[in-house]
């Protein structure tokens, strides 16, 4: 897949999006080593300090090969949103050659299309949303959204539904209304070289299974053990794929084999949602088949 590097203009900012386990980090590191640049994380879960193995953050050795930013700098119980990320990534635009890499499509969308300046959600409203979901399910939140907002969000993604509901409760205005007042983009597509991994399903599924087994070999279970005493399913960091499953195993609820199978299934389902999202919204990006 490294053949695409020959097409990248030297010095141009690079964006690399793609589903989990598709080789994004490896490509970013290769670009940085060949052409120079700072690798900047655009993954919503790799920002948390407590899940290095399970979120596949770059290793210490990889960090030594090129500058890496916005990895593991948020505490385990911290809040983090697309708005947080956009504010943190903006200083790298124009001051360095950023190679922005990750699997969170909304981050790239905010970067290249702009993001509405929505006030932060108070803890009380987020707690109310979590309680409603636990009691009645996420569909109860979706039912209270306006039609325009509901038509714009990914209704298969509980996080997006909860976010839209929280915005409405906090501001009294629908998310769609805020989106219609979006400011200019920080980094428009025509000012960078955007790459999206279009990984074949079977190839990616095999990679996901192999990678989770490698995570177990490299200490994922021990990492979960270190998080066991402070585990809270409502923390954003707890959404790391594999974390709930390994915690359930450590609590004696399921076997390690069952935890492994459930985590691999969850990762494959997530990759499917990512591929669908990227194909629908990143048609103007440079497509790259990482299996070649």
Secondary structure, DSSP 8 states (H G I E B T S, - for coil): -GGGGGGS-TT-EEEEE--TTSSHHHHHHHHHHHH--EEEE--SSTTBTT-STTTT---HHHHHHS-EESSS-B-TT----HHHHHHHHHTTBTTB-EEEEES-HHHHHHHHH---------HHHHHHHHHHHHHH-THHHHTTS-HHHHHHS-TT-HHHHHHHHHHHHHHSS-HHHHHTT----SS-GGGEEEEEE---HHHHHHHHHHHHHHHHHTTHHHHHHHHHTT--TTSGGGGSTTHHHHHHHHTTSS-HHHHHHHHHHHHHHHHHHHHHHHHHH-TTSEEE-TT-
